């Protein structure tokens, strides 16, 4: 299944701003693009984003001392 950026925001809780920045800065996301530039994410992208969000929450909750 393919998801638009708006659908991914709803499914993951990650903002569209963060999605775009993570794609550009960290390059662990590679959504497919249409000719008009719209991004489409697949199930594996959504799973990765959910896990990254969980890890970010842990770091914010406990600080940098995550082992």
C-alpha positions, -999 to 999 in steps of 0.1 A, spaced: 0 0 0 12 35 -7 6 65 15 7 103 9 27 125 32 -6 135 50 -15 99 56 20 92 70 17 122 93 -15 107 107 -2 72 110 32 81 126 27 113 144 57 127 127 52 162 112 55 168 74 82 193 82 102 165 101 96 140 73 110 163 47 140 173 69 148 137 78 146 127 42 170 154 32 194 154 62 196 117 72 187 100 39 171 70 55 139 76 37 135 72 0 98 78 -8 87 74 -44 79 106 -62 53 114 -89 62 137 -118 47 166 -98 70 159 -69 44 144 -45 59 118 -22 44 84 -16 56 62 12 52 24 15 46 1 46 83 -2 53 88 36 54 59 39 78 74 11 100 108 28 100 92 62 109 72 47 138 104 32 152 124 64 148 97 83 165 97 59 194 135 62 197 133 100 196 107 99 225 130 77 246 160 100 240 138 131 249 125 113 280 157 100 294 183 122 278 214 111 259 221 82 283 203 55 262 221 22 262 
